[in-house]
């Protein structure tokens, strides 16, 4: 018996395109006893409130009918939304649909709550747990003489004490199945691959049942899915694995279930390699799936913009990325030369647009109101907003999508200007702390200088007033990031962080800045999520005290 893992990259809402992708994978897998696709692969994941529209579900139903007709001789297990026709409960099931030779069998997901939390379906009140009814029956697919336990996403897990692990469907079965199959759409974070493999290994080992895990790959808006599908044997060994961040359709022989062989190439990359590849995929799919071709960004000569242009050039090709240098009277000569070097090292085009004439015009316009009030943060923000207007104008005129270059440290403490340097359609490194941005730059430069070393090594500065450095307003980034990590990722209070040895005044200042700036984070561009706790999963009330 042979089983195929179809690790595909669906587009949310592109039911016809996803249907053709499924059919192509099925035709490639003729002779297989079962082809397994990811969770909700027919409609794309996550579909959010598209599921609330009846015609969306009707289109899914028609696509299932066509797949059944065109792939009748290939047994398929497809993730799709299915109507709940019982008249009780919520209107839909998150389901796996089995199709073969006119036979159709529906397997329904049980752990809806965990699924919504884990994959961050909730966003500003959009919670599709109100649409999916949790199932209560066990799911067994009779595949020839083999009983296959069909699980979807979090239905599988119950090992350990991780927050996203829920009740295990396998425990519900009256008869022990011969194989466990899991249809997944498990979002990427840099810790998750190792954690996921260990949980799946322990699940296979606990039940002494081979396990097949098929995960989605690709970027859908701010969420990234890393693939990494796996097959585990009876003893918990990985006997087949698919690559991270790439589509692949691969078939294996079930005779390997009894093998003690470990697969040599199941190596989880380093943290920075994972983050790099995830961000490149996230940028590429954000553009490709929406039909965008070209990007533009402000290129300051600083580390963040140098990092973003390097990632964008890798994702889109350097010919499709435009850098805009916008020096002011406070910009240093080395900032301009570093920015030029960043673009030229990559082969990207750039333009230099000095902002002093624009800034002077704003000052003159506001002089009757400001009169002789001293230079302060108002004039600093005016410079950032001059730059925002310029790059947005270029975006509008030429159709280049503006990339935001703010990092997670800045976003956390509000060190950014609304309608200025916070402009953009996609925030590339907004889930990357400043210290991690330094580390990622060094990773990119591991073989040769791509990002100028001077950019990496010089003190960070917004250059909005003479001799300004970030440390004029913020603690040193290693200290700030350690505090932010403890509060955001680990949910530690100020008292708990201070007890770890951090300075009380610094901790209190940093956390006051975090809570004072939720209104800014609410307005910034979608942030590519690469950490265990991106801000999109840390929803806070904007008005609070």
C-alpha positions in Angstrom: 0.0 0.0 0.0 1.3 3.5 -0.9 0.1 6.8 0.6 0.8 10.2 -0.9 1.4 13.4 1.1 0.2 16.5 -0.9 1.9 19.4 0.7 0.3 22.2 -1.3 0.2 26.0 -1.2 -3.5 27.0 -1.6 -4.8 30.6 -2.0 -7.6 31.7 0.4 -10.8 32.0 -1.6 -9.4 30.7 -4.9 -11.6 27.7 -4.9 -11.2 27.0 -8.6 -7.4 27.4 -8.5 -7.1 25.2 -5.4 -9.4 22.6 -7.0 -7.0 22.4 -10.0 -4.0 22.1 -7.7 -5.7 19.2 -5.9 -6.6 17.5 -9.2 -3.0 17.9 -10.5 -1.6 16.4 -7.3 -4.2 13.5 -7.6 -3.2 12.8 -11.2 0.4 12.8 -10.2 -0.4 10.2 -7.6 -2.2 7.5 -9.6 -1.6 4.1 -8.1 -1.5 5.5 -4.6 -3.9 4.0 -2.1 -4.6 7.4 -0.5 -3.7 11.0 -1.2 -3.8 13.3 1.8 -4.2 17.1 1.6 -4.0 19.8 4.3 -6.7 21.2 6.5 -9.3 23.3 4.5 -7.1 23.0 1.5 -10.0 23.4 -0.9 -10.9 26.9 0.3 -7.5 28.0 1.6 -6.5 28.6 5.2 -7.5 30.7 7.0 -10.7 31.7 5.2 -12.0 33.9 8.1 -15.5 35.2 7.5 -15.6 34.2 3.9 -17.2 31.1 5.5 -20.2 33.1 6.5 -21.3 33.5 2.8 -23.5 30.8 1.5 -22.3 31.1 -2.1 -18.7 30.5 -0.8 -19.8 27.1 0.6 -21.8 26.4 -2.6 -18.7 26.9 -4.7 -16.8 24.5 -2.4 -19.5 21.9 -2.8 -19.4 22.2 -6.6 -15.6 21.9 -6.6 -15.8 18.7 -4.5 -18.2 17.3 -7.1 -15.9 18.1 -9.9 -12.9 16.7 -8.1 -14.8 13.5 -7.5 -15.7 13.2 -11.2 -12.3 14.0 -12.6 -10.3 11.9 -10.1 -12.6 9.0 -9.5 -9.9 6.3 -9.5 -7.6 8.1 -7.0 -8.6 7.9 -3.3 -8.4 11.4 -2.0 -8.7 13.0 1.5 -9.4 16.7 1.1 -9.8 19.4 3.7 -13.0 21.5 3.1 -15.9 23.3 4.9 -19.1 21.2 4.9 -22.6 22.4 5.8 -24.2 21.2 9.0 -27.6 20.0 7.8 -28.7 18.6 11.2 -30.6 21.8 12.1 -28.7 21.9 15.4 -25.5 23.8 16.3 -23.4 26.0 14.1 -23.8 26.1 10.3 -20.5 24.4 9.2 -18.1 21.5 10.0 -14.4 21.7 9.4 -14.1 18.4 7.6 -11.9 15.9 5.7 -13.8 14.6 2.6 -12.9 11.1 1.3 -13.6 10.6 -2.4 -13.1 7.4 -4.4 -15.1 5.5 -7.0 -18.4 7.3 -6.3 -18.0 6.9 -2.5 -18.0 10.0 -0.3 -17.3 10.0 3.4 -17.1 13.0 5.7 -14.9 13.2 8.7 -15.5 16.2 11.0 -13.1 18.1 13.3 -13.7 18.0 17.0 -11.4 20.6 18.7 -12.6 23.8 17.2 -11.5 26.1 20.1 -7.9 25.0 20.0 -7.9 25.4 16.2 -9.1 29.0 16.4 -6.6 29.9 19.1 -3.6 28.1 17.6 -4.0 29.4 14.1 -5.2 32.9 15.1 -8.5 33.0 13.3 -9.6 35.7 15.6 -8.8 39.2 14.5 -10.7 42.3 15.5 -13.9 40.3 16.3 -13.7 37.9 13.4 -13.9 34.6 15.2 -15.0 31.7 13.0 -15.4 29.4 15.9 -19.0 30.8 15.7 -19.3 29.1 12.3 -17.8 25.6 12.9 -19.7 23.0 15.0 -17.4 20.6 16.9 -18.1 17.0 16.0 -18.5 14.3 18.6 -18.1 11.1 16.6 -14.9 9.1 16.0 -13.4 9.1 12.5 -12.4 5.8 11.0 -11.7 5.4 7.3 -11.7 1.8 6.1 -8.9 1.7 3.5 -8.9 -1.9 2.1 -8.1 -4.0 5.1 -6.6 -1.1 7.1 -8.4 1.1 9.6 -7.2 4.7 9.3 -7.9 7.2 12.0 -8.6 10.6 10.4 -7.8 13.6 12.5 -7.8 17.3 11.6 -5.4 19.8 13.2 -5.5 19.9 17.0 -7.7 16.8 17.1 -4.5 14.8 17.2 -2.5 16.3 20.2 -2.7 15.4 23.9 1.0 15.1 24.8 2.6 17.5 27.3 1.2 20.7 28.7 1.6 23.0 25.7 -1.2 25.6 25.5 -2.4 24.4 22.0 -2.7 20.7 22.8 -6.2 19.4 23.0 -8.1 16.1 23.5 -6.8 13.4 21.4 -9.3 11.8 19.0 -7.2 8.6 19.0 -8.2 8.0 22.6 -11.9 7.9 21.5 -11.6 4.9 19.2 -13.2 1.6 20.3 -10.9 -0.3 18.0 -7.3 0.6 17.6 -6.6 1.9 14.1 -3.6 0.8 12.0 -2.7 4.3 10.9 -3.3 7.9 12.1 -3.6 10.6 9.4 -3.6 14.3 10.3 -4.7 17.1 8.0 -3.0 20.2 9.2 -2.7 24.0 8.7 -0.2 24.7 11.4 1.2 28.2 11.2 5.0 28.8 11.4 6.9 30.2 14.3 10.7 29.7 14.7 10.1 27.3 17.7 7.3 25.3 16.3 9.0 22.9 14.0 11.0 21.2 16.7 8.1 21.3 19.1 5.7 19.9 16.6 8.0 17.0 15.6 8.4 16.0 19.2 4.7 16.1 19.9 3.9 14.0 16.8 6.7 11.5 17.6 5.4 11.1 21.2 1.9 10.6 19.8 3.0 7.9 17.5 5.1 6.3 20.2 2.3 6.5 22.8 -0.2 4.7 20.6 2.4 2.5 18.8 0.6 3.5 15.5 2.2 5.0 12.4 1.3 8.6 11.9 1.0 10.7 8.7 1.0 14.5 9.1 0.3 16.7 6.1 0.8 20.4 6.6 0.0 23.4 4.4 2.8 25.5 3.0 2.8 29.1 1.9 2.0 32.6 3.1 -1.5 33.9 3.5 -1.4 37.6 4.4 0.4 37.8 7.7 0.4 34.1 8.5 3.1 31.8 7.1 2.8 28.0 6.9 6.0 26.0 6.7 5.0 22.6 5.4 7.5 20.1 6.9 5.0 17.2 6.5 6.2 13.9 8.1 5.5 10.2 8.3 6.3 8.4 11.6 6.8 4.7 12.0 5.6 2.5 15.0 8.7 3.5 17.1 8.3 7.2 16.5 11.0 7.4 13.9 10.6 9.8 11.0 10.6 7.6 7.9 9.5 10.2 5.4 9.7 14.0 5.5 8.9 16.8 3.1 10.8 20.1 2.9 10.1 23.3 4.8 8.6 26.3 2.8 8.2 24.3 -0.5 5.3 22.6 -2.2 5.9 18.9 -2.7 3.8 15.8 -3.6 5.5 12.7 -2.4 4.5 9.0 -2.1 5.9 6.4 0.3 5.4 2.7 0.8 3.6 1.6 4.0 6.0 -1.3 4.3 8.4 1.3 5.8 6.1 1.5 8.8 7.8 -1.6 10.2 11.3 -0.2 9.4 13.7 1.0 12.1 15.2 3.3 9.6 15.4 7.0 10.5 15.4 9.5 7.6 18.7 11.3 7.5 17.4 14.5 5.9 14.8 15.4 8.6 17.0 18.2 9.9 15.3 21.3 11.4 17.2 24.4 10.2 18.6 27.0 12.6 16.4 29.7 14.0 17.8 32.4 11.6 17.5 30.1 8.6 13.9 29.3 9.4 13.1 33.0 10.0 14.9 34.0 6.8 13.1 31.5 4.6 9.7 32.2 6.3 10.0 35.9 5.6 11.1 35.4 2.0 8.1 33.1 1.5 5.8 35.5 3.3 6.8 38.4 1.0 6.7 36.3 -2.2 3.2 34.9 -1.5 1.8 38.3 -0.3 2.8 39.7 -3.8 2.2 36.7 -6.0 -1.2 35.7 -4.6 -2.5 39.2 -5.0 -1.0 39.8 -8.5 1.5 42.4 -7.3 4.9 42.6 -9.0 7.1 45.4 -7.6 7.9 46.8 -4.2 9.2 50.1 -2.9 10.6 51.1 0.5 12.4 53.9 2.2 16.1 53.2 2.4 17.6 55.1 5.3 21.1 53.6 5.6 20.0 51.9 8.8 19.9 48.3 9.6 16.1 47.7 9.4 15.6 49.0 5.8 18.8 47.3 4.7 17.4 44.0 6.0 14.0 44.5 4.4 15.4 45.4 1.0 17.7 42.2 1.1 14.7 40.0 2.0 12.5 41.7 -0.7 15.2 41.3 -3.3 15.5 37.6 -2.5 11.7 37.1 -2.6 10.8 39.2 -5.7 14.1 39.6 -7.6 16.2 42.8 -7.2 14.8 44.2 -10.5 11.4 44.4 -8.8 12.5 46.3 -5.6 13.0 50.1 -5.6 14.8 51.9 -2.7 14.0 55.6 -2.0 16.7 57.5 -0.1 15.2 60.6 1.6 18.0 62.4 3.4 17.3 65.4 5.6 19.5 68.1 7.0 20.2 65.7 9.9 21.3 62.7 7.8 24.9 61.8 7.9 27.0 61.2 4.8 27.6 57.6 5.8 23.8 57.0 6.0 23.5 57.9 2.4 26.5 55.9 1.3 25.4 52.9 3.4 21.9 53.1 1.8 23.4 53.3 -1.7 25.7 50.3 -0.9 22.6 48.3 0.3 20.9 48.8 -3.0 24.0 48.3 -5.2 25.1 45.1 -3.4 21.7 43.6 -4.3 21.4 45.1 -7.8 18.3 47.1 -6.8 17.4 50.5 -8.3 17.3 53.6 -6.1 16.4 57.3 -6.2 17.6 60.1 -3.9 14.9 62.5 -2.9 16.0 65.1 -0.3 13.2 66.0 2.1 14.5 69.5 3.2 12.4 71.4 0.7 9.3 69.5 1.7 10.0 69.9 5.4 10.7 73.6 5.0 7.4 74.0 3.2 5.5 72.4 6.1 7.3 74.6 8.6 6.4 77.7 6.6 2.8 76.5 6.3 2.5 75.9 10.1 4.5 79.0 11.2 1.4 81.2 11.8 0.1 78.5 14.2 3.4 77.3 15.7 4.9 80.8 15.8 8.2 80.6 17.8 7.6 77.4 19.7 10.9 75.4 20.0 11.8 72.4 17.8 10.5 69.2 19.4 9.1 65.8 18.5 6.6 67.6 16.3 9.3 68.5 13.8 10.8 65.0 14.1 7.5 63.5 13.2 7.1 66.0 10.3 10.3 64.6 8.7 9.0 61.0 9.0 5.6 62.1 7.5 7.4 63.9 4.6 9.1 60.6 3.8 5.8 58.7 4.2 4.1 61.1 1.6 7.0 60.6 -0.8 7.1 56.8 -0.8 3.3 56.6 -0.9 3.2 58.9 -3.9 5.7 56.7 -5.7 3.7 53.7 -4.8 0.5 55.2 -6.2 2.2 56.5 -9.4 4.0 53.3 -10.4 2.1 50.6 -8.6 5.0 49.5 -6.3 3.7 48.1 -3.0 5.2 49.9 0.0 7.0 47.7 2.4 7.2 48.8 6.1 10.6 48.5 7.8 9.7 48.8 11.5 10.9 46.1 13.9 9.1 44.5 16.8 11.0 46.4 19.5 10.0 49.7 17.9 6.4 48.5 17.5 6.3 47.4 21.1 7.3 50.8 22.6 5.7 53.0 19.9 9.0 54.2 18.5 7.5 55.1 15.1 5.4 57.8 13.5 1.9 57.1 12.3 1.4 58.1 8.7 5.2 58.4 8.5 7.7 55.5 8.9 4.7 53.3 10.0 3.3 53.6 6.4 3.2 50.4 4.3 1.1 47.6 3.0 3.1 44.8 4.6 5.3 45.0 7.7 8.1 42.6 6.9 10.1 42.5 10.2 7.5 43.8 12.6 7.6 40.5 14.5 11.4 40.6 14.8 13.1 42.2 17.8 16.0 44.6 17.0 18.5 42.2 18.4 17.1 39.4 16.1 17.3 41.8 13.2 21.0 42.2 13.9 21.3 38.4 14.0 19.4 37.9 10.8 21.6 40.5 9.0 24.7 38.6 10.1 23.1 35.3 8.8 22.4 36.9 5.4 26.1 38.0 5.4 27.4 34.6 6.3 29.1 34.0 3.0 29.7 37.5 1.6 28.8 41.1 2.4 25.2 41.7 1.2 24.2 44.2 3.9 27.0 46.7 4.5 28.9 45.8 7.6 29.1 49.4 8.6 25.2 49.4 8.6 25.2 46.5 11.0 28.0 47.8 13.3 27.0 51.5 13.7 24.7 52.7 16.6 21.1 52.8 15.5 19.6 56.3 14.9 16.4 57.8 13.5 18.5 60.9 12.5 15.6 63.3 13.1 17.7 65.8 15.1 21.4 66.4 15.5 23.5 63.5 16.8 20.5 61.5 17.7 20.7 57.9 18.7 18.0 55.4 19.6 19.4 55.1 23.1 18.5 58.7 23.7 14.9 57.5 24.1 15.2 53.8 24.7 17.3 51.4 26.8 20.0 49.5 25.0 18.3 47.0 22.7 19.7 43.9 24.4 18.2 45.1 27.6 14.9 46.3 26.1 14.4 43.2 24.0 15.0 40.9 27.0 12.3 42.9 29.0 9.9 42.9 26.0 10.4 39.1 25.5 9.6 38.3 29.1 6.5 40.5 29.0 5.1 39.7 25.6 6.2 36.1 24.9 6.3 34.9 28.5 3.4 37.1 29.9 5.6 38.1 32.9 4.5 41.1 35.0 6.7 44.0 35.8 7.3 42.6 39.3 8.3 39.2 37.9 10.7 40.8 35.4 12.3 43.0 38.1 12.7 39.9 40.2 14.9 38.5 37.4 17.4 41.3 38.0 16.3 44.0 35.6 16.4 47.6 36.7 13.0 48.6 38.1 12.9 52.1 36.5 13.8 50.6 33.1 11.2 47.9 33.3 8.4 50.3 34.3 9.3 52.7 31.6 9.4 50.0 28.9 6.0 48.5 29.9 4.4 51.9 30.2 5.5 52.5 26.6 4.1 49.1 25.5 0.6 49.8 27.0 0.5 53.4 25.8 1.0 52.4 22.2 -1.6 49.8 21.4 -3.5 52.3 19.3 -0.5 52.5 17.0 -0.1 48.8 16.6 -3.8 48.6 15.8 -3.2 50.8 12.7 0.0 49.4 11.2 0.3 47.2 8.2 -0.2 43.4 8.4 2.9 42.0 10.1 4.5 38.7 8.9 4.2 36.5 12.0 7.3 34.5 12.8 7.4 34.3 16.6 5.4 32.3 19.1 3.6 35.5 20.2 3.2 38.1 17.5 1.2 41.1 18.4 -1.8 39.8 16.4 -2.1 37.1 19.0 -1.8 39.6 21.9 -5.0 41.5 21.4 -5.4 44.2 24.0 -8.1 46.8 24.5 -7.1 50.1 23.0 -8.8 52.2 25.6 -7.7 51.1 29.1 -6.1 52.4 32.2 
